[in-house]
């Protein structure tokens, strides 16, 4: 009996491009995610920090390889180091304080399967090498675990100060920092999850972020896109109406005298829909209140990454509440 050939004979002499479906990995990944985030009635009263650690650790295992290099010492896995880094952000502690917390917490050590707490410099080095693309990938996985309709999407930006020195010292030395990180986000109003984010060195105009974000979020097929007066420009309104095929809900500036979409915006503006813009302000409030609005990183690149990390950790925190 001859074996069945599933592809044309011409491909026998050349290499065939394989994907995850050929090995059955995509199905396993889906089942793995469902198993991890399956609702459990026994976990209703579980401690919030423990639940946050559980979600973060499982998300990290989906994104990171077990070890960064074959030649590393293999003492701590990357998911473990990322979870410890997330604990630092969640508790608003320093690297030293985070390791002290882990030293007295046998429950966290047991869950992460570590016999010895890593030195604080190990966590620092992991954050320094952490690629921003991994945070973006984790954010996509978090969003994939929820049903996002995306009917109403809100855009806005806020500043995160860059300061690791005490205010008294900075004042007497006249070294108070004036620069900050401008954090731009787009959220789904219904779930309050961050769909897309970008960070820049401030001050930065909101318009530089808007058009690229609208092109990223148009896959959700939004009906309304909400923003404040800072986004009232003709190119932004044109991008919303023509590319995203949505209605712009942006207040018109008083000095507006030209622009087809700007002058016609009053006919489609709905004050009741615009009031939902306060959801994006609530998201900023949660991030700054729980995860701190001041970045402790000492250079601009690390400060931008720290802000992105807070956005991703917020989505983990928010996904727990939704679940």
C-alpha positions as CSV (number, residue, x, y, z in Angstrom):
1,X,0.0,0.0,0.0
2,X,1.5,3.3,-1.1
3,X,1.6,6.2,1.4
4,X,-0.7,9.1,0.8
5,X,0.9,12.3,-0.5
6,X,-0.6,15.5,1.0
7,X,1.3,17.9,-1.2
8,X,2.4,18.2,-4.8
9,X,5.4,16.1,-6.0
10,X,7.2,19.3,-7.0
11,X,7.7,20.1,-3.3
12,X,9.5,16.8,-2.7
13,X,12.9,18.2,-3.9
14,X,12.8,21.4,-2.0
15,X,12.3,22.4,1.6
16,X,8.8,22.8,2.7
17,X,7.9,25.9,4.9
18,X,6.2,24.6,8.1
19,X,4.1,26.4,10.7
20,X,2.8,25.7,14.2
21,X,-0.2,23.8,12.8
22,X,2.1,21.2,11.3
23,X,3.3,20.3,14.8
24,X,-0.1,20.8,16.6
25,X,1.4,23.6,18.8
26,X,-1.2,26.2,18.2
27,X,-4.0,24.0,19.5
28,X,-1.9,23.1,22.6
29,X,-1.2,26.8,23.2
30,X,-4.9,27.6,23.2
31,X,-5.7,24.7,25.5
32,X,-2.9,25.8,27.8
33,X,-4.3,29.3,28.1
34,X,-7.8,28.0,28.8
35,X,-6.5,25.7,31.5
36,X,-4.6,28.5,33.2
37,X,-7.3,31.1,33.2
38,X,-10.2,28.8,33.8
39,X,-12.5,30.3,36.5
40,X,-12.1,28.7,39.8
41,X,-14.7,29.4,42.5
42,X,-12.2,28.5,45.3
43,X,-10.0,31.5,44.2
44,X,-12.6,34.2,44.9
45,X,-11.2,35.2,48.2
46,X,-7.5,34.7,47.3
47,X,-5.0,37.4,48.1
48,X,-4.8,40.0,45.4
49,X,-1.0,39.9,45.2
50,X,-0.9,36.1,45.0
51,X,-3.4,36.2,42.2
52,X,-1.4,38.9,40.4
53,X,1.7,36.8,40.7
54,X,-0.1,33.7,39.4
55,X,-1.4,35.6,36.3
56,X,1.9,37.3,35.6
57,X,3.9,34.1,35.9
58,X,1.6,32.2,33.5
59,X,1.6,35.1,30.9
60,X,5.4,35.3,31.2
61,X,5.7,31.6,30.4
62,X,3.8,32.1,27.2
63,X,6.2,34.9,26.0
64,X,9.7,34.2,27.3
65,X,12.0,31.2,26.7
66,X,13.0,29.4,29.8
67,X,16.5,30.7,29.7
68,X,18.0,33.7,27.8
69,X,21.1,31.7,26.7
70,X,22.3,28.1,26.5
71,X,25.5,29.2,28.3
72,X,23.8,31.0,31.2
73,X,24.0,29.5,34.7
74,X,20.4,28.4,34.5
75,X,19.7,29.5,38.1
76,X,16.5,31.4,37.4
77,X,14.2,31.2,34.4
78,X,13.1,34.3,32.5
79,X,9.4,34.0,33.6
80,X,10.5,33.9,37.2
81,X,12.6,37.1,36.8
82,X,9.9,38.9,35.0
83,X,7.4,38.0,37.7
84,X,9.8,39.3,40.4
85,X,10.1,42.5,38.3
86,X,6.3,42.8,38.2
87,X,6.1,42.3,41.9
88,X,8.6,45.3,42.3
89,X,6.3,47.5,40.2
90,X,3.1,46.3,41.9
91,X,4.5,46.9,45.4
92,X,6.2,50.2,44.4
93,X,9.4,48.9,46.1
94,X,13.0,49.2,45.2
95,X,15.1,46.2,44.0
96,X,16.5,45.6,47.4
97,X,13.1,45.8,49.1
98,X,11.7,43.4,46.6
99,X,14.3,40.7,47.4
100,X,13.7,41.3,51.1
101,X,10.0,40.7,50.6
102,X,10.7,37.4,48.7
103,X,13.0,36.3,51.5
104,X,10.3,36.3,54.1
105,X,7.6,34.9,51.7
106,X,7.8,31.2,51.5
107,X,4.6,31.0,49.6
108,X,5.9,33.1,46.7
109,X,9.1,31.1,46.6
110,X,7.2,27.9,46.6
111,X,5.0,29.0,43.7
112,X,7.9,30.2,41.6
113,X,9.9,27.1,42.5
114,X,13.0,28.9,43.6
115,X,15.1,27.7,46.5
116,X,17.0,30.9,46.8
117,X,16.0,34.5,46.1
118,X,18.0,36.1,43.3
119,X,20.3,39.1,44.1
120,X,18.8,42.5,43.4
121,X,21.4,43.1,40.7
122,X,20.1,40.1,38.8
123,X,16.7,41.7,38.5
124,X,18.3,45.0,37.5
125,X,20.2,43.3,34.7
126,X,17.1,41.4,33.5
127,X,15.2,44.7,33.2
128,X,18.1,46.3,31.3
129,X,18.1,43.4,28.8
130,X,14.3,43.1,28.6
131,X,13.2,43.9,25.0
132,X,10.2,46.2,24.5
133,X,8.9,43.8,21.8
134,X,8.4,41.2,24.6
135,X,6.1,43.6,26.4
136,X,4.1,44.2,23.2
137,X,3.8,40.4,22.6
138,X,2.6,39.9,26.2
139,X,0.0,42.7,25.7
140,X,-1.3,40.9,22.6
141,X,-1.7,37.7,24.5
142,X,-3.5,39.4,27.4
143,X,-5.9,41.0,24.9
144,X,-6.5,37.7,23.2
145,X,-7.9,36.2,26.4
146,X,-10.8,38.7,26.4
147,X,-13.7,39.4,24.1
148,X,-13.1,43.0,23.0
149,X,-15.8,44.6,20.9
150,X,-14.0,47.9,20.5
151,X,-17.2,49.8,19.7
152,X,-15.9,52.9,21.6
153,X,-12.2,53.6,21.8
154,X,-10.7,56.5,23.7
155,X,-7.3,58.1,23.2
156,X,-5.2,60.3,25.5
157,X,-1.8,61.0,26.9
158,X,-0.2,61.8,30.2
159,X,3.2,62.5,31.7
160,X,5.4,60.3,33.9
161,X,8.1,62.2,35.7
162,X,11.7,61.0,35.7
163,X,13.2,61.4,39.1
164,X,15.1,59.0,41.4
165,X,16.6,61.7,43.7
166,X,14.9,63.1,46.8
167,X,13.1,66.4,46.2
168,X,15.0,68.2,49.0
169,X,18.3,67.3,47.5
170,X,17.2,68.2,44.0
171,X,15.9,71.6,45.1
172,X,19.0,72.7,47.1
173,X,21.2,71.5,44.3
174,X,19.0,73.1,41.7
175,X,18.8,69.9,39.8
176,X,15.1,69.4,39.6
177,X,14.3,67.4,36.5
178,X,12.1,69.1,33.9
179,X,11.9,66.2,31.4
180,X,9.3,63.5,31.6
181,X,8.0,60.6,29.6
182,X,4.8,61.1,27.6
183,X,2.7,58.0,27.7
184,X,0.0,57.7,25.0
185,X,-2.6,55.0,25.2
186,X,-5.8,53.8,23.4
187,X,-8.3,51.9,25.5
188,X,-11.4,49.9,25.0
189,X,-14.0,51.8,27.0
190,X,-16.1,48.7,27.9
191,X,-13.2,46.6,29.3
192,X,-10.8,49.5,30.1
193,X,-7.9,47.4,28.6
194,X,-5.1,49.2,26.9
195,X,-5.2,48.2,23.2
196,X,-2.1,50.1,22.1
197,X,0.5,52.4,23.7
198,X,3.5,54.4,22.8
199,X,6.0,56.3,24.9
200,X,8.2,59.3,24.0
201,X,10.4,61.8,25.7
202,X,8.3,64.8,26.7
203,X,7.1,67.3,26.0
204,X,5.5,65.8,22.9
205,X,2.3,66.7,21.0
206,X,-0.5,64.2,21.2
207,X,-1.0,64.5,17.4
208,X,2.3,62.7,16.7
209,X,0.8,59.6,18.3
210,X,-2.8,59.7,17.1
211,X,-2.6,58.7,13.5
212,X,-0.3,55.7,14.0
213,X,-2.5,54.5,16.8
214,X,-5.7,54.8,14.8
215,X,-4.1,52.6,12.1
216,X,-3.3,50.1,14.8
217,X,-6.7,50.0,16.4
218,X,-8.9,50.0,13.3
219,X,-8.8,46.2,13.3
220,X,-11.3,46.3,16.1
221,X,-13.7,48.1,13.8
222,X,-14.7,50.9,16.2
223,X,-17.8,52.9,15.8
224,X,-16.7,55.9,17.8
225,X,-13.2,57.2,18.6
226,X,-13.0,59.7,21.5
227,X,-10.3,62.2,22.3
228,X,-10.0,65.7,23.8
229,X,-9.4,69.0,22.0
230,X,-5.7,68.4,21.7
231,X,-6.5,65.9,18.9
232,X,-8.6,68.4,17.0
233,X,-6.8,68.5,13.7
234,X,-8.0,67.8,10.1
235,X,-5.5,64.9,9.5
236,X,-6.6,63.1,12.6
237,X,-10.3,63.5,11.8
238,X,-9.7,62.4,8.2
239,X,-7.8,59.3,9.4
240,X,-10.7,58.4,11.8
241,X,-13.4,58.8,9.2
242,X,-11.7,57.4,6.1
243,X,-9.2,54.8,7.3
244,X,-10.9,53.6,10.5
245,X,-14.4,54.3,9.1
246,X,-15.6,55.5,12.5
247,X,-17.1,58.7,13.9
248,X,-14.8,61.1,15.6
249,X,-16.0,62.4,18.9
250,X,-13.6,65.3,19.4
251,X,-14.6,68.8,20.6
252,X,-14.0,71.5,18.1
253,X,-11.7,74.3,19.0
254,X,-13.1,77.9,18.9
255,X,-10.5,79.1,16.3
256,X,-11.4,76.4,13.7
257,X,-12.1,78.0,10.4
258,X,-11.3,75.4,7.8
259,X,-11.2,71.7,7.2
260,X,-14.1,69.5,5.8
261,X,-14.2,67.1,8.7
262,X,-13.6,69.7,11.4
263,X,-16.4,72.0,10.3
264,X,-18.8,69.1,9.9
265,X,-17.9,67.5,13.3
266,X,-20.7,69.4,15.1
267,X,-23.3,67.4,13.2
268,X,-22.0,64.0,14.4
269,X,-20.7,65.0,17.9
270,X,-22.7,63.3,20.7
271,X,-22.1,64.7,24.2
272,X,-23.4,61.5,25.8
273,X,-20.8,59.4,24.0
274,X,-18.0,62.0,24.7
275,X,-18.6,61.6,28.5
276,X,-17.2,58.1,28.3
277,X,-13.8,59.7,27.7
278,X,-13.4,59.8,31.5
279,X,-12.6,56.0,31.3
280,X,-9.1,56.8,29.9
281,X,-8.5,59.2,32.7
282,X,-9.5,56.5,35.2
283,X,-6.9,54.2,33.6
284,X,-4.2,56.8,34.0
285,X,-5.3,57.2,37.6
286,X,-5.0,53.5,38.4
287,X,-1.5,53.3,36.8
288,X,-0.2,56.2,38.7
289,X,-1.9,55.4,42.0
290,X,-1.0,51.7,42.1
291,X,2.2,51.4,40.1
292,X,3.5,55.0,40.7
293,X,3.6,57.9,38.3
294,X,7.3,58.5,38.9
295,X,9.9,56.5,37.0
296,X,13.1,55.6,38.9
297,X,15.2,54.7,35.8
298,X,18.3,56.8,35.3
299,X,18.3,57.2,31.5
300,X,15.6,58.0,28.9
301,X,15.6,54.6,27.2
302,X,15.1,52.7,30.5
303,X,12.4,55.2,31.6
304,X,10.5,54.7,28.4
305,X,10.7,50.9,28.9
306,X,9.6,51.3,32.5
307,X,6.5,53.2,31.4
308,X,5.7,50.4,28.8
309,X,6.1,47.8,31.6
310,X,3.6,49.7,33.8
311,X,1.1,49.7,30.9
312,X,1.5,45.9,30.4
313,X,1.3,45.2,34.1
314,X,-1.8,47.3,34.3
315,X,-3.5,45.1,31.7
316,X,-2.6,42.0,33.8
317,X,-4.1,43.7,36.8
318,X,-7.2,44.7,34.9
319,X,-7.6,41.2,33.4
320,X,-7.8,39.7,36.9
321,X,-10.7,42.0,37.7
322,X,-12.5,41.1,34.4
323,X,-12.0,37.4,35.0
